[in-house]
Amino acid sequence: MGFGMMLYLMYVFVISVWNAFAGGVRMSSRKTWDKVVGVTAVVAGMLGMTYGFSLLLGVFPLFAAYLIIAPLVGLGLIIVVDSWYIYKETKSIWVLVIAIYNTVVTFWNIILMIKLLKDVKWEDIVKIGGGGAVAFGLSNVMGLLVSAIVSLIIGIIIAWMGHKLFSDGEAELRKVPSGFKA
């Protein structure tokens, strides 16, 4: 695995973990829209992790991308709308940078999705799915399934941590247990 691929996988995992954590934080809000965006971010994080783990296991990249990119685009559009809404409310430069980043990434994913859907036929993807020698002797389908299960578990744990650490977007004040000095 080349250096560029390692950097790309690190990026995928960092963004995916952040999405899952931030989604857990957003789900702690009382507002319905925040909960929707929170679930969206957690699922996007899980899909990103699935793609990253799939590549690590040796799943054919086109196979993994073909099945993951369309849901990511849909989730990304919700996150983009929310990012620009937050910027409109806060006028924060940091939020503007995040909104621009989310927009660029989502449009990149849309371009990739159009290319995948235009140039590749489902029959070819099905052929790729059954074949191949992925790590541990798994097929591409099994490698993707294992990646999805691992990502689901990790995503739920990370989202739960975000949810537990924050309440309504504010850091919870933790009480010092009795017997300890503050």
C-alpha atoms as a printed R data frame, in Angstrom:
    type eleno elety resid chain resno       x       y       z
1   ATOM     1    CA   MET     A     1   0.000   0.000   0.000
2   ATOM     2    CA   GLY     A     2   1.472   3.317  -1.087
3   ATOM     3    CA   PHE     A     3   2.023   6.421   1.001
4   ATOM     4    CA   GLY     A     4  -0.726   8.334  -0.837
5   ATOM     5    CA   MET     A     5  -3.237   5.569  -0.129
6   ATOM     6    CA   MET     A     6  -2.259   5.543   3.556
7   ATOM     7    CA   LEU     A     7  -2.838   9.312   3.760
8   ATOM     8    CA   TYR     A     8  -6.192   8.918   2.029
9   ATOM     9    CA   LEU     A     9  -7.272   6.146   4.433
10  ATOM    10    CA   MET     A    10  -6.205   8.238   7.430
11  ATOM    11    CA   TYR     A    11  -8.313  11.107   6.069
12  ATOM    12    CA   VAL     A    12 -11.305   8.787   5.535
13  ATOM    13    CA   PHE     A    13 -11.103   7.425   9.070
14  ATOM    14    CA   VAL     A    14 -10.578  10.824  10.748
15  ATOM    15    CA   ILE     A    15 -13.541  12.372   8.910
16  ATOM    16    CA   SER     A    16 -15.692   9.298   9.549
17  ATOM    17    CA   VAL     A    17 -14.929   9.245  13.276
18  ATOM    18    CA   TRP     A    18 -15.611  12.992  13.466
19  ATOM    19    CA   ASN     A    19 -18.952  12.541  11.659
20  ATOM    20    CA   ALA     A    20 -20.021   9.783  14.046
21  ATOM    21    CA   PHE     A    21 -18.954  11.768  17.120
22  ATOM    22    CA   ALA     A    22 -20.504  15.048  15.942
23  ATOM    23    CA   GLY     A    23 -23.666  13.158  15.006
24  ATOM    24    CA   GLY     A    24 -23.889  11.781  18.526
25  ATOM    25    CA   VAL     A    25 -23.502  15.304  19.896
26  ATOM    26    CA   ARG     A    26 -26.247  16.629  17.591
27  ATOM    27    CA   MET     A    27 -28.591  13.807  18.631
28  ATOM    28    CA   SER     A    28 -28.389  15.062  22.230
29  ATOM    29    CA   SER     A    29 -30.327  18.181  21.204
30  ATOM    30    CA   ARG     A    30 -34.029  18.515  21.858
31  ATOM    31    CA   LYS     A    31 -34.689  19.819  18.341
32  ATOM    32    CA   THR     A    32 -35.969  17.338  15.750
33  ATOM    33    CA   TRP     A    33 -33.854  18.790  12.917
34  ATOM    34    CA   ASP     A    34 -30.700  18.401  15.024
35  ATOM    35    CA   LYS     A    35 -31.586  14.778  15.698
36  ATOM    36    CA   VAL     A    36 -32.123  14.167  11.952
37  ATOM    37    CA   VAL     A    37 -28.765  15.751  11.115
38  ATOM    38    CA   GLY     A    38 -27.170  13.784  13.938
39  ATOM    39    CA   VAL     A    39 -28.410  10.459  12.608
40  ATOM    40    CA   THR     A    40 -27.343  11.541   9.113
41  ATOM    41    CA   ALA     A    41 -23.821  12.319  10.308
42  ATOM    42    CA   VAL     A    42 -23.534   9.027  12.217
43  ATOM    43    CA   VAL     A    43 -24.642   7.001   9.175
44  ATOM    44    CA   ALA     A    44 -22.265   8.991   6.935
45  ATOM    45    CA   GLY     A    45 -19.464   8.216   9.387
46  ATOM    46    CA   MET     A    46 -20.305   4.526   9.330
47  ATOM    47    CA   LEU     A    47 -20.378   4.478   5.521
48  ATOM    48    CA   GLY     A    48 -17.018   6.243   5.384
49  ATOM    49    CA   MET     A    49 -15.510   3.772   7.835
50  ATOM    50    CA   THR     A    50 -16.979   0.889   5.835
51  ATOM    51    CA   TYR     A    51 -15.264   2.197   2.708
52  ATOM    52    CA   GLY     A    52 -11.964   2.624   4.554
53  ATOM    53    CA   PHE     A    53 -12.057  -0.828   6.162
54  ATOM    54    CA   SER     A    54 -13.053  -2.336   2.805
55  ATOM    55    CA   LEU     A    55  -9.979  -0.840   1.164
56  ATOM    56    CA   LEU     A    56  -7.792  -2.080   4.026
57  ATOM    57    CA   LEU     A    57  -9.174  -5.593   3.588
58  ATOM    58    CA   GLY     A    58  -8.511  -5.441  -0.150
59  ATOM    59    CA   VAL     A    59 -12.076  -5.164  -1.425
60  ATOM    60    CA   PHE     A    60 -12.021  -3.996  -5.036
61  ATOM    61    CA   PRO     A    61 -12.342  -0.172  -4.693
62  ATOM    62    CA   LEU     A    62 -14.867   0.191  -7.520
63  ATOM    63    CA   PHE     A    63 -17.134  -2.421  -5.917
64  ATOM    64    CA   ALA     A    64 -17.075  -0.666  -2.544
65  ATOM    65    CA   ALA     A    65 -17.476   2.811  -4.036
66  ATOM    66    CA   TYR     A    66 -20.366   1.749  -6.279
67  ATOM    67    CA   LEU     A    67 -22.413   0.540  -3.319
68  ATOM    68    CA   ILE     A    68 -21.463   3.301  -0.862
69  ATOM    69    CA   ILE     A    69 -21.277   6.519  -2.895
70  ATOM    70    CA   ALA     A    70 -25.009   7.075  -3.598
71  ATOM    71    CA   PRO     A    71 -26.066   6.936   0.072
72  ATOM    72    CA   LEU     A    72 -23.144   9.194   1.000
73  ATOM    73    CA   VAL     A    73 -24.259  11.785  -1.555
74  ATOM    74    CA   GLY     A    74 -27.783  11.852  -0.124
75  ATOM    75    CA   LEU     A    75 -26.519  12.176   3.427
76  ATOM    76    CA   GLY     A    76 -23.969  14.765   2.345
77  ATOM    77    CA   LEU     A    77 -26.676  16.980   0.881
78  ATOM    78    CA   ILE     A    78 -28.470  17.082   4.247
79  ATOM    79    CA   ILE     A    79 -25.207  17.949   6.008
80  ATOM    80    CA   VAL     A    80 -24.438  20.704   3.451
81  ATOM    81    CA   VAL     A    81 -27.857  22.322   3.949
82  ATOM    82    CA   ASP     A    82 -27.389  22.185   7.711
83  ATOM    83    CA   SER     A    83 -23.855  23.640   7.505
84  ATOM    84    CA   TRP     A    84 -25.041  26.653   5.532
85  ATOM    85    CA   TYR     A    85 -27.993  27.129   7.881
86  ATOM    86    CA   ILE     A    86 -25.647  27.169  10.886
87  ATOM    87    CA   TYR     A    87 -23.388  29.650   9.103
88  ATOM    88    CA   LYS     A    88 -26.399  31.900   8.387
89  ATOM    89    CA   GLU     A    89 -27.261  31.853  12.081
90  ATOM    90    CA   THR     A    90 -23.736  32.281  13.490
91  ATOM    91    CA   LYS     A    91 -21.752  34.164  10.813
92  ATOM    92    CA   SER     A    92 -18.685  32.363  12.178
93  ATOM    93    CA   ILE     A    93 -15.624  32.090   9.922
94  ATOM    94    CA   TRP     A    94 -14.980  28.565  11.269
95  ATOM    95    CA   VAL     A    95 -18.525  27.479  10.382
96  ATOM    96    CA   LEU     A    96 -18.078  29.065   6.928
97  ATOM    97    CA   VAL     A    97 -14.930  26.968   6.371
98  ATOM    98    CA   ILE     A    98 -16.809  23.824   7.420
99  ATOM    99    CA   ALA     A    99 -19.775  24.687   5.162
100 ATOM   100    CA   ILE     A   100 -17.446  25.234   2.187
101 ATOM   101    CA   TYR     A   101 -15.610  21.971   2.932
102 ATOM   102    CA   ASN     A   102 -18.881  20.021   3.195
103 ATOM   103    CA   THR     A   103 -20.099  21.561  -0.062
104 ATOM   104    CA   VAL     A   104 -16.899  20.731  -1.967
105 ATOM   105    CA   VAL     A   105 -16.807  17.147  -0.676
106 ATOM   106    CA   THR     A   106 -20.471  16.577  -1.500
107 ATOM   107    CA   PHE     A   107 -20.070  17.942  -5.024
108 ATOM   108    CA   TRP     A   108 -16.975  15.757  -5.466
109 ATOM   109    CA   ASN     A   109 -19.045  12.744  -4.383
110 ATOM   110    CA   ILE     A   110 -21.829  13.736  -6.813
111 ATOM   111    CA   ILE     A   111 -19.304  13.880  -9.681
112 ATOM   112    CA   LEU     A   112 -17.887  10.502  -8.633
113 ATOM   113    CA   MET     A   113 -21.381   9.020  -8.382
114 ATOM   114    CA   ILE     A   114 -22.337  10.266 -11.865
115 ATOM   115    CA   LYS     A   115 -19.120   8.810 -13.274
116 ATOM   116    CA   LEU     A   116 -19.667   5.456 -11.554
117 ATOM   117    CA   LEU     A   117 -23.297   5.213 -12.609
118 ATOM   118    CA   LYS     A   118 -22.517   6.299 -16.176
119 ATOM   119    CA   ASP     A   119 -19.433   4.197 -16.897
120 ATOM   120    CA   VAL     A   120 -20.097   0.996 -14.967
121 ATOM   121    CA   LYS     A   121 -22.842  -1.538 -15.439
122 ATOM   122    CA   TRP     A   122 -24.454  -3.307 -12.500
123 ATOM   123    CA   GLU     A   123 -23.654  -6.692 -14.094
124 ATOM   124    CA   ASP     A   124 -19.934  -5.831 -13.957
125 ATOM   125    CA   ILE     A   125 -20.223  -4.847 -10.294
126 ATOM   126    CA   VAL     A   126 -21.994  -8.122  -9.478
127 ATOM   127    CA   LYS     A   127 -19.160 -10.061 -11.163
128 ATOM   128    CA   ILE     A   128 -16.591  -8.156  -9.113
129 ATOM   129    CA   GLY     A   129 -18.541  -8.818  -5.901
130 ATOM   130    CA   GLY     A   130 -18.313 -12.575  -5.999
131 ATOM   131    CA   GLY     A   131 -14.718 -12.797  -7.098
132 ATOM   132    CA   GLY     A   132 -11.406 -11.635  -5.806
133 ATOM   133    CA   ALA     A   133  -9.204 -12.702  -2.995
134 ATOM   134    CA   VAL     A   134  -9.693 -10.239  -0.185
135 ATOM   135    CA   ALA     A   135  -7.775 -10.503   3.109
136 ATOM   136    CA   PHE     A   136  -8.522 -13.613   5.175
137 ATOM   137    CA   GLY     A   137  -9.794 -15.366   2.024
138 ATOM   138    CA   LEU     A   138 -13.030 -13.382   1.917
139 ATOM   139    CA   SER     A   139 -14.799 -12.435  -1.305
140 ATOM   140    CA   ASN     A   140 -15.461  -8.775  -2.099
141 ATOM   141    CA   VAL     A   141 -19.025  -9.125  -0.806
142 ATOM   142    CA   MET     A   142 -17.918 -10.726   2.450
143 ATOM   143    CA   GLY     A   143 -15.125  -8.160   2.872
144 ATOM   144    CA   LEU     A   144 -17.645  -5.361   2.446
145 ATOM   145    CA   LEU     A   145 -20.040  -7.037   4.887
146 ATOM   146    CA   VAL     A   146 -17.326  -7.510   7.543
147 ATOM   147    CA   SER     A   147 -16.297  -3.872   7.040
148 ATOM   148    CA   ALA     A   148 -19.900  -2.728   7.466
149 ATOM   149    CA   ILE     A   149 -20.367  -4.732  10.678
150 ATOM   150    CA   VAL     A   150 -17.120  -3.431  12.211
151 ATOM   151    CA   SER     A   151 -18.040   0.139  11.159
152 ATOM   152    CA   LEU     A   152 -21.523  -0.215  12.631
153 ATOM   153    CA   ILE     A   153 -20.111  -1.246  16.007
154 ATOM   154    CA   ILE     A   154 -17.437   1.467  16.050
155 ATOM   155    CA   GLY     A   155 -19.876   4.115  14.783
156 ATOM   156    CA   ILE     A   156 -22.427   3.326  17.494
157 ATOM   157    CA   ILE     A   157 -19.747   3.484  20.212
158 ATOM   158    CA   ILE     A   158 -18.357   6.807  18.949
159 ATOM   159    CA   ALA     A   159 -21.834   8.329  18.520
160 ATOM   160    CA   TRP     A   160 -22.780   7.157  22.018
161 ATOM   161    CA   MET     A   161 -19.626   8.834  23.392
162 ATOM   162    CA   GLY     A   162 -20.540  12.103  21.664
163 ATOM   163    CA   HIS     A   163 -24.093  11.847  22.939
164 ATOM   164    CA   LYS     A   164 -22.994  11.135  26.518
165 ATOM   165    CA   LEU     A   165 -20.333  13.845  26.634
166 ATOM   166    CA   PHE     A   166 -22.635  16.623  25.481
167 ATOM   167    CA   SER     A   167 -26.102  17.722  26.376
168 ATOM   168    CA   ASP     A   168 -27.904  20.229  24.111
169 ATOM   169    CA   GLY     A   169 -24.556  21.100  22.537
170 ATOM   170    CA   GLU     A   170 -23.055  22.196  25.861
171 ATOM   171    CA   ALA     A   171 -20.392  20.289  27.763
172 ATOM   172    CA   GLU     A   172 -21.880  18.504  30.724
173 ATOM   173    CA   LEU     A   173 -20.452  19.478  34.065
174 ATOM   174    CA   ARG     A   174 -19.326  16.300  35.732
175 ATOM   175    CA   LYS     A   175 -19.599  16.044  39.489
176 ATOM   176    CA   VAL     A   176 -16.497  15.051  41.389
177 ATOM   177    CA   PRO     A   177 -17.150  11.740  43.168
178 ATOM   178    CA   SER     A   178 -17.307  11.972  46.968
179 ATOM   179    CA   GLY     A   179 -13.938  11.415  48.598
180 ATOM   180    CA   PHE     A   180 -12.047  13.287  45.868
181 ATOM   181    CA   LYS     A   181 -10.817  16.848  46.180
182 ATOM   182    CA   ALA     A   182 -11.533  19.220  43.337
